[in-house]
Amino acid sequence: MNIYLEKLFNKYSVSPKNRYEIKQIYDLLPANKKNNLINNFELLMYKIHRIEESLKMEQEILLDRIIPDIYDIIKKDNIEEVRKEIDSLKIVV
């Protein structure tokens, strides 16, 4: 394992899950890409942090707002409202 990579993991307090995934990718990279990863590690960690924060926020919205609303509709036995709510959650790609 690259000692610089280990130092960066410690410096940025990278989670065990992210360490594992980064190591897996790192081992597959050609030498120049490995150097780019190490040289741009701060930017990588910033982007990972932003993605994790976004996912956390979306999870909170789902758990705190949407799911209780769906349960309320189900309690009312209004299946058509449940279908509308589920359809509104579908992502259009």
Gaussian input, Z-matrix of N, CA and C with variables (Angstrom, degrees):
# hf/3-21g

backbone

0 1
 N
 C     1     B1
 C     2     B2     1     A1
 N     3     B3     2     A2     1     D1
 C     4     B4     3     A3     2     D2
 C     5     B5     4     A4     3     D3
 N     6     B6     5     A5     4     D4
 C     7     B7     6     A6     5     D5
 C     8     B8     7     A7     6     D6
 N     9     B9     8     A8     7     D7
 C    10    B10     9     A9     8     D8
 C    11    B11    10    A10     9     D9
 N    12    B12    11    A11    10    D10
 C    13    B13    12    A12    11    D11
 C    14    B14    13    A13    12    D12
 N    15    B15    14    A14    13    D13
 C    16    B16    15    A15    14    D14
 C    17    B17    16    A16    15    D15
 N    18    B18    17    A17    16    D16
 C    19    B19    18    A18    17    D17
 C    20    B20    19    A19    18    D18
 N    21    B21    20    A20    19    D19
 C    22    B22    21    A21    20    D20
 C    23    B23    22    A22    21    D21
 N    24    B24    23    A23    22    D22
 C    25    B25    24    A24    23    D23
 C    26    B26    25    A25    24    D24
 N    27    B27    26    A26    25    D25
 C    28    B28    27    A27    26    D26
 C    29    B29    28    A28    27    D27
 N    30    B30    29    A29    28    D28
 C    31    B31    30    A30    29    D29
 C    32    B32    31    A31    30    D30
 N    33    B33    32    A32    31    D31
 C    34    B34    33    A33    32    D32
 C    35    B35    34    A34    33    D33
 N    36    B36    35    A35    34    D34
 C    37    B37    36    A36    35    D35
 C    38    B38    37    A37    36    D36
 N    39    B39    38    A38    37    D37
 C    40    B40    39    A39    38    D38
 C    41    B41    40    A40    39    D39
 N    42    B42    41    A41    40    D40
 C    43    B43    42    A42    41    D41
 C    44    B44    43    A43    42    D42
 N    45    B45    44    A44    43    D43
 C    46    B46    45    A45    44    D44
 C    47    B47    46    A46    45    D45
 N    48    B48    47    A47    46    D46
 C    49    B49    48    A48    47    D47
 C    50    B50    49    A49    48    D48
 N    51    B51    50    A50    49    D49
 C    52    B52    51    A51    50    D50
 C    53    B53    52    A52    51    D51
 N    54    B54    53    A53    52    D52
 C    55    B55    54    A54    53    D53
 C    56    B56    55    A55    54    D54
 N    57    B57    56    A56    55    D55
 C    58    B58    57    A57    56    D56
 C    59    B59    58    A58    57    D57
 N    60    B60    59    A59    58    D58
 C    61    B61    60    A60    59    D59
 C    62    B62    61    A61    60    D60
 N    63    B63    62    A62    61    D61
 C    64    B64    63    A63    62    D62
 C    65    B65    64    A64    63    D63
 N    66    B66    65    A65    64    D64
 C    67    B67    66    A66    65    D65
 C    68    B68    67    A67    66    D66
 N    69    B69    68    A68    67    D67
 C    70    B70    69    A69    68    D68
 C    71    B71    70    A70    69    D69
 N    72    B72    71    A71    70    D70
 C    73    B73    72    A72    71    D71
 C    74    B74    73    A73    72    D72
 N    75    B75    74    A74    73    D73
 C    76    B76    75    A75    74    D74
 C    77    B77    76    A76    75    D75
 N    78    B78    77    A77    76    D76
 C    79    B79    78    A78    77    D77
 C    80    B80    79    A79    78    D78
 N    81    B81    80    A80    79    D79
 C    82    B82    81    A81    80    D80
 C    83    B83    82    A82    81    D81
 N    84    B84    83    A83    82    D82
 C    85    B85    84    A84    83    D83
 C    86    B86    85    A85    84    D84
 N    87    B87    86    A86    85    D85
 C    88    B88    87    A87    86    D86
 C    89    B89    88    A88    87    D87
 N    90    B90    89    A89    88    D88
 C    91    B91    90    A90    89    D89
 C    92    B92    91    A91    90    D90
 N    93    B93    92    A92    91    D91
 C    94    B94    93    A93    92    D92
 C    95    B95    94    A94    93    D93
 N    96    B96    95    A95    94    D94
 C    97    B97    96    A96    95    D95
 C    98    B98    97    A97    96    D96
 N    99    B99    98    A98    97    D97
 C   100   B100    99    A99    98    D98
 C   101   B101   100   A100    99    D99
 N   102   B102   101   A101   100   D100
 C   103   B103   102   A102   101   D101
 C   104   B104   103   A103   102   D102
 N   105   B105   104   A104   103   D103
 C   106   B106   105   A105   104   D104
 C   107   B107   106   A106   105   D105
 N   108   B108   107   A107   106   D106
 C   109   B109   108   A108   107   D107
 C   110   B110   109   A109   108   D108
 N   111   B111   110   A110   109   D109
 C   112   B112   111   A111   110   D110
 C   113   B113   112   A112   111   D111
 N   114   B114   113   A113   112   D112
 C   115   B115   114   A114   113   D113
 C   116   B116   115   A115   114   D114
 N   117   B117   116   A116   115   D115
 C   118   B118   117   A117   116   D116
 C   119   B119   118   A118   117   D117
 N   120   B120   119   A119   118   D118
 C   121   B121   120   A120   119   D119
 C   122   B122   121   A121   120   D120
 N   123   B123   122   A122   121   D121
 C   124   B124   123   A123   122   D122
 C   125   B125   124   A124   123   D123
 N   126   B126   125   A125   124   D124
 C   127   B127   126   A126   125   D125
 C   128   B128   127   A127   126   D126
 N   129   B129   128   A128   127   D127
 C   130   B130   129   A129   128   D128
 C   131   B131   130   A130   129   D129
 N   132   B132   131   A131   130   D130
 C   133   B133   132   A132   131   D131
 C   134   B134   133   A133   132   D132
 N   135   B135   134   A134   133   D133
 C   136   B136   135   A135   134   D134
 C   137   B137   136   A136   135   D135
 N   138   B138   137   A137   136   D136
 C   139   B139   138   A138   137   D137
 C   140   B140   139   A139   138   D138
 N   141   B141   140   A140   139   D139
 C   142   B142   141   A141   140   D140
 C   143   B143   142   A142   141   D141
 N   144   B144   143   A143   142   D142
 C   145   B145   144   A144   143   D143
 C   146   B146   145   A145   144   D144
 N   147   B147   146   A146   145   D145
 C   148   B148   147   A147   146   D146
 C   149   B149   148   A148   147   D147
 N   150   B150   149   A149   148   D148
 C   151   B151   150   A150   149   D149
 C   152   B152   151   A151   150   D150
 N   153   B153   152   A152   151   D151
 C   154   B154   153   A153   152   D152
 C   155   B155   154   A154   153   D153
 N   156   B156   155   A155   154   D154
 C   157   B157   156   A156   155   D155
 C   158   B158   157   A157   156   D156
 N   159   B159   158   A158   157   D157
 C   160   B160   159   A159   158   D158
 C   161   B161   160   A160   159   D159
 N   162   B162   161   A161   160   D160
 C   163   B163   162   A162   161   D161
 C   164   B164   163   A163   162   D162
 N   165   B165   164   A164   163   D163
 C   166   B166   165   A165   164   D164
 C   167   B167   166   A166   165   D165
 N   168   B168   167   A167   166   D166
 C   169   B169   168   A168   167   D167
 C   170   B170   169   A169   168   D168
 N   171   B171   170   A170   169   D169
 C   172   B172   171   A171   170   D170
 C   173   B173   172   A172   171   D171
 N   174   B174   173   A173   172   D172
 C   175   B175   174   A174   173   D173
 C   176   B176   175   A175   174   D174
 N   177   B177   176   A176   175   D175
 C   178   B178   177   A177   176   D176
 C   179   B179   178   A178   177   D177
 N   180   B180   179   A179   178   D178
 C   181   B181   180   A180   179   D179
 C   182   B182   181   A181   180   D180
 N   183   B183   182   A182   181   D181
 C   184   B184   183   A183   182   D182
 C   185   B185   184   A184   183   D183
 N   186   B186   185   A185   184   D184
 C   187   B187   186   A186   185   D185
 C   188   B188   187   A187   186   D186
 N   189   B189   188   A188   187   D187
 C   190   B190   189   A189   188   D188
 C   191   B191   190   A190   189   D189
 N   192   B192   191   A191   190   D190
 C   193   B193   192   A192   191   D191
 C   194   B194   193   A193   192   D192
 N   195   B195   194   A194   193   D193
 C   196   B196   195   A195   194   D194
 C   197   B197   196   A196   195   D195
 N   198   B198   197   A197   196   D196
 C   199   B199   198   A198   197   D197
 C   200   B200   199   A199   198   D198
 N   201   B201   200   A200   199   D199
 C   202   B202   201   A201   200   D200
 C   203   B203   202   A202   201   D201
 N   204   B204   203   A203   202   D202
 C   205   B205   204   A204   203   D203
 C   206   B206   205   A205   204   D204
 N   207   B207   206   A206   205   D205
 C   208   B208   207   A207   206   D206
 C   209   B209   208   A208   207   D207
 N   210   B210   209   A209   208   D208
 C   211   B211   210   A210   209   D209
 C   212   B212   211   A211   210   D210
 N   213   B213   212   A212   211   D211
 C   214   B214   213   A213   212   D212
 C   215   B215   214   A214   213   D213
 N   216   B216   215   A215   214   D214
 C   217   B217   216   A216   215   D215
 C   218   B218   217   A217   216   D216
 N   219   B219   218   A218   217   D217
 C   220   B220   219   A219   218   D218
 C   221   B221   220   A220   219   D219
 N   222   B222   221   A221   220   D220
 C   223   B223   222   A222   221   D221
 C   224   B224   223   A223   222   D222
 N   225   B225   224   A224   223   D223
 C   226   B226   225   A225   224   D224
 C   227   B227   226   A226   225   D225
 N   228   B228   227   A227   226   D226
 C   229   B229   228   A228   227   D227
 C   230   B230   229   A229   228   D228
 N   231   B231   230   A230   229   D229
 C   232   B232   231   A231   230   D230
 C   233   B233   232   A232   231   D231
 N   234   B234   233   A233   232   D232
 C   235   B235   234   A234   233   D233
 C   236   B236   235   A235   234   D234
 N   237   B237   236   A236   235   D235
 C   238   B238   237   A237   236   D236
 C   239   B239   238   A238   237   D237
 N   240   B240   239   A239   238   D238
 C   241   B241   240   A240   239   D239
 C   242   B242   241   A241   240   D240
 N   243   B243   242   A242   241   D241
 C   244   B244   243   A243   242   D242
 C   245   B245   244   A244   243   D243
 N   246   B246   245   A245   244   D244
 C   247   B247   246   A246   245   D245
 C   248   B248   247   A247   246   D246
 N   249   B249   248   A248   247   D247
 C   250   B250   249   A249   248   D248
 C   251   B251   250   A250   249   D249
 N   252   B252   251   A251   250   D250
 C   253   B253   252   A252   251   D251
 C   254   B254   253   A253   252   D252
 N   255   B255   254   A254   253   D253
 C   256   B256   255   A255   254   D254
 C   257   B257   256   A256   255   D255
 N   258   B258   257   A257   256   D256
 C   259   B259   258   A258   257   D257
 C   260   B260   259   A259   258   D258
 N   261   B261   260   A260   259   D259
 C   262   B262   261   A261   260   D260
 C   263   B263   262   A262   261   D261
 N   264   B264   263   A263   262   D262
 C   265   B265   264   A264   263   D263
 C   266   B266   265   A265   264   D264
 N   267   B267   266   A266   265   D265
 C   268   B268   267   A267   266   D266
 C   269   B269   268   A268   267   D267
 N   270   B270   269   A269   268   D268
 C   271   B271   270   A270   269   D269
 C   272   B272   271   A271   270   D270
 N   273   B273   272   A272   271   D271
 C   274   B274   273   A273   272   D272
 C   275   B275   274   A274   273   D273
 N   276   B276   275   A275   274   D274
 C   277   B277   276   A276   275   D275
 C   278   B278   277   A277   276   D276

   B1=1.4593
   B2=1.5207
   B3=1.2725
   B4=1.4455
   B5=1.5295
   B6=1.3184
   B7=1.4663
   B8=1.5274
   B9=1.3396
   B10=1.4601
   B11=1.5209
   B12=1.3105
   B13=1.4557
   B14=1.5299
   B15=1.3115
   B16=1.4769
   B17=1.5287
   B18=1.3213
   B19=1.4681
   B20=1.5277
   B21=1.3301
   B22=1.4642
   B23=1.5292
   B24=1.3267
   B25=1.4688
   B26=1.5207
   B27=1.3177
   B28=1.4607
   B29=1.5314
   B30=1.3068
   B31=1.4645
   B32=1.5227
   B33=1.3280
   B34=1.4634
   B35=1.5301
   B36=1.3168
   B37=1.4701
   B38=1.5280
   B39=1.3029
   B40=1.4600
   B41=1.5320
   B42=1.3175
   B43=1.4623
   B44=1.5311
   B45=1.3203
   B46=1.4694
   B47=1.5317
   B48=1.3244
   B49=1.4686
   B50=1.5299
   B51=1.3365
   B52=1.4615
   B53=1.5233
   B54=1.3322
   B55=1.4757
   B56=1.5265
   B57=1.3174
   B58=1.4665
   B59=1.5318
   B60=1.3375
   B61=1.4572
   B62=1.5222
   B63=1.3197
   B64=1.4677
   B65=1.5252
   B66=1.3307
   B67=1.4692
   B68=1.5148
   B69=1.3363
   B70=1.4613
   B71=1.5229
   B72=1.3131
   B73=1.4695
   B74=1.5250
   B75=1.3223
   B76=1.4576
   B77=1.5372
   B78=1.3264
   B79=1.4646
   B80=1.5280
   B81=1.3082
   B82=1.4611
   B83=1.5304
   B84=1.3262
   B85=1.4593
   B86=1.5295
   B87=1.3368
   B88=1.4675
   B89=1.5310
   B90=1.3045
   B91=1.4649
   B92=1.5324
   B93=1.3256
   B94=1.4691
   B95=1.5318
   B96=1.3214
   B97=1.4650
   B98=1.5330
   B99=1.3242
   B100=1.4628
   B101=1.5267
   B102=1.3267
   B103=1.4681
   B104=1.5290
   B105=1.3431
   B106=1.4673
   B107=1.5259
   B108=1.3194
   B109=1.4608
   B110=1.5260
   B111=1.3114
   B112=1.4700
   B113=1.5307
   B114=1.3177
   B115=1.4677
   B116=1.5234
   B117=1.3231
   B118=1.4710
   B119=1.5211
   B120=1.3112
   B121=1.4584
   B122=1.5252
   B123=1.3216
   B124=1.4673
   B125=1.5299
   B126=1.3192
   B127=1.4575
   B128=1.5279
   B129=1.3111
   B130=1.4626
   B131=1.5217
   B132=1.3216
   B133=1.4629
   B134=1.5278
   B135=1.3087
   B136=1.4602
   B137=1.5256
   B138=1.3319
   B139=1.4623
   B140=1.5303
   B141=1.3046
   B142=1.4664
   B143=1.5229
   B144=1.3219
   B145=1.4579
   B146=1.5332
   B147=1.3062
   B148=1.4669
   B149=1.5211
   B150=1.3178
   B151=1.4678
   B152=1.5265
   B153=1.3285
   B154=1.4660
   B155=1.5222
   B156=1.3299
   B157=1.4596
   B158=1.5294
   B159=1.3074
   B160=1.4626
   B161=1.5301
   B162=1.3260
   B163=1.4617
   B164=1.5213
   B165=1.3169
   B166=1.4627
   B167=1.5285
   B168=1.3128
   B169=1.4510
   B170=1.5317
   B171=1.3183
   B172=1.4600
   B173=1.5312
   B174=1.3138
   B175=1.4583
   B176=1.5310
   B177=1.3155
   B178=1.4604
   B179=1.5239
   B180=1.3164
   B181=1.4615
   B182=1.5204
   B183=1.3076
   B184=1.4575
   B185=1.5211
   B186=1.3058
   B187=1.4602
   B188=1.5187
   B189=1.3155
   B190=1.4576
   B191=1.5242
   B192=1.3060
   B193=1.4631
   B194=1.5180
   B195=1.2925
   B196=1.4596
   B197=1.5295
   B198=1.3128
   B199=1.4588
   B200=1.5310
   B201=1.3278
   B202=1.4738
   B203=1.5309
   B204=1.3303
   B205=1.4662
   B206=1.5263
   B207=1.3074
   B208=1.4665
   B209=1.5285
   B210=1.3191
   B211=1.4683
   B212=1.5289
   B213=1.3104
   B214=1.4618
   B215=1.5326
   B216=1.3188
   B217=1.4614
   B218=1.5291
   B219=1.3317
   B220=1.4651
   B221=1.5324
   B222=1.3217
   B223=1.4669
   B224=1.5200
   B225=1.3004
   B226=1.4622
   B227=1.5304
   B228=1.3207
   B229=1.4755
   B230=1.5198
   B231=1.2819
   B232=1.4525
   B233=1.5251
   B234=1.3122
   B235=1.4662
   B236=1.5270
   B237=1.3099
   B238=1.4667
   B239=1.5282
   B240=1.3248
   B241=1.4611
   B242=1.5301
   B243=1.3199
   B244=1.4673
   B245=1.5188
   B246=1.3294
   B247=1.4768
   B248=1.5259
   B249=1.3118
   B250=1.4677
   B251=1.5268
   B252=1.3275
   B253=1.4618
   B254=1.5289
   B255=1.3134
   B256=1.4720
   B257=1.5166
   B258=1.3360
   B259=1.4585
   B260=1.5146
   B261=1.3153
   B262=1.4630
   B263=1.5317
   B264=1.3327
   B265=1.4559
   B266=1.5192
   B267=1.3177
   B268=1.4728
   B269=1.5204
   B270=1.3052
   B271=1.4606
   B272=1.5273
   B273=1.2898
   B274=1.4560
   B275=1.5105
   B276=1.3218
   B277=1.4664
   B278=1.4982
   A1=108.87
   A2=115.23
   A3=122.86
   A4=109.93
   A5=116.21
   A6=120.76
   A7=111.65
   A8=117.08
   A9=120.21
   A10=110.55
   A11=115.81
   A12=120.51
   A13=110.71
   A14=116.54
   A15=120.34
   A16=111.13
   A17=116.68
   A18=120.23
   A19=111.04
   A20=115.82
   A21=119.82
   A22=111.20
   A23=116.72
   A24=120.13
   A25=110.12
   A26=116.04
   A27=120.12
   A28=111.57
   A29=116.74
   A30=121.00
   A31=111.40
   A32=117.07
   A33=121.39
   A34=113.17
   A35=116.95
   A36=122.10
   A37=111.86
   A38=115.10
   A39=121.13
   A40=109.00
   A41=115.59
   A42=120.87
   A43=110.51
   A44=117.47
   A45=120.21
   A46=112.71
   A47=116.57
   A48=120.58
   A49=110.68
   A50=116.29
   A51=119.75
   A52=111.94
   A53=116.91
   A54=119.90
   A55=109.93
   A56=115.04
   A57=120.39
   A58=110.58
   A59=116.18
   A60=119.97
   A61=112.19
   A62=116.83
   A63=119.77
   A64=110.29
   A65=117.21
   A66=120.36
   A67=111.36
   A68=116.79
   A69=120.38
   A70=110.95
   A71=116.18
   A72=120.57
   A73=110.46
   A74=116.16
   A75=121.93
   A76=111.43
   A77=115.25
   A78=119.52
   A79=113.05
   A80=117.64
   A81=121.71
   A82=113.57
   A83=116.39
   A84=120.75
   A85=112.56
   A86=116.66
   A87=119.53
   A88=109.35
   A89=116.89
   A90=122.76
   A91=112.76
   A92=117.79
   A93=119.30
   A94=111.52
   A95=117.25
   A96=120.76
   A97=110.62
   A98=116.84
   A99=120.08
   A100=109.70
   A101=116.18
   A102=120.60
   A103=110.86
   A104=116.88
   A105=120.29
   A106=110.90
   A107=116.81
   A108=120.37
   A109=110.23
   A110=116.34
   A111=120.12
   A112=110.77
   A113=116.87
   A114=120.60
   A115=113.07
   A116=116.70
   A117=121.20
   A118=112.26
   A119=116.08
   A120=120.76
   A121=112.45
   A122=116.86
   A123=120.34
   A124=110.37
   A125=117.14
   A126=121.49
   A127=110.60
   A128=117.12
   A129=121.65
   A130=110.56
   A131=116.89
   A132=120.57
   A133=111.01
   A134=117.48
   A135=120.93
   A136=110.29
   A137=116.02
   A138=120.43
   A139=111.54
   A140=117.20
   A141=120.99
   A142=109.89
   A143=116.48
   A144=120.77
   A145=110.77
   A146=117.30
   A147=121.20
   A148=111.28
   A149=117.17
   A150=121.06
   A151=110.23
   A152=116.71
   A153=120.24
   A154=111.23
   A155=117.36
   A156=120.75
   A157=111.22
   A158=115.95
   A159=120.44
   A160=110.73
   A161=116.35
   A162=120.35
   A163=111.43
   A164=116.19
   A165=120.24
   A166=110.61
   A167=116.81
   A168=121.13
   A169=110.82
   A170=117.13
   A171=120.88
   A172=111.09
   A173=116.39
   A174=120.37
   A175=110.61
   A176=116.95
   A177=120.70
   A178=111.23
   A179=116.67
   A180=120.34
   A181=110.06
   A182=116.04
   A183=120.28
   A184=111.14
   A185=116.49
   A186=120.39
   A187=113.21
   A188=116.96
   A189=120.67
   A190=114.45
   A191=117.43
   A192=119.52
   A193=113.52
   A194=116.24
   A195=119.88
   A196=112.37
   A197=117.77
   A198=120.43
   A199=111.80
   A200=120.13
   A201=118.25
   A202=112.87
   A203=116.51
   A204=119.54
   A205=111.12
   A206=116.38
   A207=120.22
   A208=110.09
   A209=116.82
   A210=119.38
   A211=111.69
   A212=117.08
   A213=120.41
   A214=110.53
   A215=115.60
   A216=119.84
   A217=110.31
   A218=117.26
   A219=121.04
   A220=110.11
   A221=116.81
   A222=120.57
   A223=111.74
   A224=116.34
   A225=120.98
   A226=111.39
   A227=116.21
   A228=121.19
   A229=112.95
   A230=116.32
   A231=119.93
   A232=108.57
   A233=115.76
   A234=121.88
   A235=111.46
   A236=117.52
   A237=119.82
   A238=111.23
   A239=117.43
   A240=120.95
   A241=110.60
   A242=117.45
   A243=121.30
   A244=109.69
   A245=116.33
   A246=119.95
   A247=111.03
   A248=117.08
   A249=120.36
   A250=110.95
   A251=115.95
   A252=120.20
   A253=110.74
   A254=116.62
   A255=120.61
   A256=110.26
   A257=117.24
   A258=120.01
   A259=111.87
   A260=117.50
   A261=120.09
   A262=111.63
   A263=116.88
   A264=120.48
   A265=113.32
   A266=117.06
   A267=121.10
   A268=109.63
   A269=114.54
   A270=121.43
   A271=108.37
   A272=116.53
   A273=121.46
   A274=108.26
   A275=115.55
   A276=120.23
   A277=109.58
   D1=146.32
   D2=-179.46
   D3=-72.21
   D4=123.10
   D5=-177.83
   D6=-64.91
   D7=-33.09
   D8=177.99
   D9=-65.34
   D10=-39.79
   D11=178.51
   D12=-63.45
   D13=-42.94
   D14=177.76
   D15=-62.33
   D16=-41.12
   D17=177.68
   D18=-62.64
   D19=-39.74
   D20=178.73
   D21=-67.31
   D22=-39.05
   D23=176.25
   D24=-57.56
   D25=-44.39
   D26=-179.43
   D27=-69.91
   D28=-42.23
   D29=-178.61
   D30=-60.64
   D31=-40.59
   D32=-176.15
   D33=-100.13
   D34=9.94
   D35=178.11
   D36=48.71
   D37=54.27
   D38=-178.24
   D39=-72.82
   D40=134.62
   D41=-178.86
   D42=-65.16
   D43=155.34
   D44=178.08
   D45=-56.38
   D46=-39.13
   D47=179.11
   D48=-62.16
   D49=-48.08
   D50=-180.00
   D51=-67.87
   D52=-35.12
   D53=176.37
   D54=-59.03
   D55=-48.00
   D56=-178.85
   D57=-59.26
   D58=-47.98
   D59=-177.47
   D60=-66.10
   D61=-41.34
   D62=179.00
   D63=-65.44
   D64=-41.35
   D65=177.71
   D66=-60.77
   D67=-41.90
   D68=180.00
   D69=-61.13
   D70=-43.97
   D71=179.26
   D72=-69.46
   D73=-44.11
   D74=-178.32
   D75=-55.18
   D76=-43.97
   D77=-177.85
   D78=-63.90
   D79=-21.91
   D80=-179.08
   D81=-90.77
   D82=-11.98
   D83=-174.88
   D84=-79.79
   D85=148.15
   D86=170.50
   D87=-69.93
   D88=164.11
   D89=-173.35
   D90=-54.66
   D91=-44.24
   D92=-177.81
   D93=-65.81
   D94=-35.08
   D95=178.46
   D96=-72.51
   D97=-33.37
   D98=176.04
   D99=-62.35
   D100=-43.74
   D101=177.96
   D102=-63.03
   D103=-41.01
   D104=178.04
   D105=-62.04
   D106=-41.13
   D107=179.42
   D108=-61.91
   D109=-45.79
   D110=-179.91
   D111=-65.82
   D112=-43.19
   D113=-178.91
   D114=-68.10
   D115=-27.17
   D116=-178.01
   D117=-111.67
   D118=24.91
   D119=-175.01
   D120=-62.23
   D121=-38.69
   D122=179.66
   D123=-60.19
   D124=-43.33
   D125=178.38
   D126=-64.80
   D127=-42.05
   D128=177.60
   D129=-58.55
   D130=-47.02
   D131=-179.12
   D132=-65.95
   D133=-36.12
   D134=176.21
   D135=-60.86
   D136=-46.11
   D137=-179.67
   D138=-65.88
   D139=-41.48
   D140=177.24
   D141=-61.39
   D142=-44.03
   D143=179.62
   D144=-61.17
   D145=-44.13
   D146=179.23
   D147=-62.41
   D148=-41.97
   D149=178.80
   D150=-64.27
   D151=-44.53
   D152=179.83
   D153=-63.04
   D154=-40.00
   D155=177.85
   D156=-64.60
   D157=-40.90
   D158=178.80
   D159=-63.68
   D160=-43.81
   D161=178.25
   D162=-63.85
   D163=-39.95
   D164=178.57
   D165=-62.99
   D166=-42.88
   D167=179.58
   D168=-64.34
   D169=-42.88
   D170=178.60
   D171=-64.37
   D172=-38.56
   D173=177.71
   D174=-64.15
   D175=-42.96
   D176=178.45
   D177=-62.16
   D178=-41.57
   D179=177.78
   D180=-61.93
   D181=-45.08
   D182=-179.79
   D183=-61.79
   D184=-47.88
   D185=-176.40
   D186=-72.76
   D187=-37.31
   D188=-174.45
   D189=-86.97
   D190=-27.55
   D191=-172.47
   D192=-117.00
   D193=-54.80
   D194=-169.43
   D195=-74.89
   D196=-49.63
   D197=-177.31
   D198=-61.55
   D199=-45.54
   D200=176.24
   D201=-58.76
   D202=-37.46
   D203=177.66
   D204=-62.85
   D205=-41.87
   D206=179.20
   D207=-64.37
   D208=-42.81
   D209=177.95
   D210=-62.28
   D211=-38.52
   D212=177.62
   D213=-61.57
   D214=-43.05
   D215=179.67
   D216=-65.68
   D217=-42.04
   D218=179.31
   D219=-62.07
   D220=-40.87
   D221=178.81
   D222=-59.35
   D223=-30.21
   D224=-179.87
   D225=-81.80
   D226=-1.37
   D227=-179.06
   D228=58.29
   D229=34.70
   D230=179.38
   D231=-106.78
   D232=86.75
   D233=-175.58
   D234=-62.20
   D235=-37.03
   D236=-179.89
   D237=-62.17
   D238=-39.21
   D239=176.72
   D240=-65.58
   D241=-37.50
   D242=177.75
   D243=-62.65
   D244=-44.40
   D245=178.51
   D246=-61.25
   D247=-42.25
   D248=178.84
   D249=-63.02
   D250=-42.49
   D251=179.87
   D252=-63.90
   D253=-43.91
   D254=179.10
   D255=-64.41
   D256=-42.95
   D257=178.26
   D258=-61.72
   D259=-35.35
   D260=179.59
   D261=-68.43
   D262=-20.65
   D263=179.60
   D264=-85.29
   D265=-16.26
   D266=-178.17
   D267=-67.42
   D268=137.97
   D269=-179.04
   D270=-92.26
   D271=129.50
   D272=177.48
   D273=-90.35
   D274=123.27
   D275=-178.41
   D276=-110.83

